[in-house]
Amino acid sequence: MTGTSDFVESVVASLALVRQRRPRVYCLMNTVVQKFVADGLAALGAIPSMTSALEEVEAFAQRADALVVNLGTLDEERRTAIRSATVVARHANKPWIVDPVHCDYSPSRLAFARELIASEPSVVRGNASEMDLFGEVNGALKIKTGAVDELTLDLHTIRVENGHPLMAQVTGTGCLSGALIAAFMAVEPDRLKAATGTLLTSGIAAEIAAERSSGPGTFEALFRDALAALRPEDIIVNARISHAEG
């Protein structure tokens, strides 16, 4: 594992690559937050694709640079779409992320999340109540989000302390995080660096937005602006991460 300063520099380089290459991220996303997620990806510099029409799923998955599947609004058609897209991603060795939203609420949702994890995603991310239901995640990078985000891969653990409480008052910030991880992974093959870069980027952008906002409504727009305007020095100066070896 590189030192913290070198690690942060690599995050800055990854953000520059996202903005330069504009990776296409295919989002099978919670329908409540589709626009918020699409706008957040575009602000960062990535290109979102959002369709879940069964006749289009394979074609969109093939054209994408990375895939994120989110279980927030789940029905049988969406389950079928997710299965089809993940097969394409696996066969093409594209990075893909599972966000098992509310898998702690429903046995059928939990069973589907476990089915997806058995298919070896690149990343599984969720909050503590969701992620505590899973032990090993089949070689995936495991991300547990909260006041401090914890990323674990093999024997390496990174904790990211950036962020702001206003993020919890805007529906979709967690869902956007999964999509932004996909964007970073499209340009950075090191999963731990890519995901850490995402959490630093979104967390620092949230801190900048919160300083200027008067509440969750203005924060939502300012957060998107901060993602678009984030500078390398913002990350270098404000990054709060720590490493642990297991």
Buried (B, 14 or more C-beta within 10 A) or exposed (E): EEEBEEBBBBBBBBBEBBBEBBBBBBBBBBEEBBEBBBBBBBBBBBBBBBBBEEEEBBEBBBEBBBBBBBBBBBEEEBBEBBBBBBBBBBEEEBBBBBBBBBBBEEEEBBEBBBEBBEBEBBBBBBBEEBBEBBEEBBEBBBBBBEEBBBBBBEEBBBBBBBBBEBBEEBBBBBBBBBBBBBBBBBBBEBBBBBBBBBBBBBBBBBBBBBEEBEEBEBBBEBBBBBBBEBEBEBBEEBBBBEBEEE
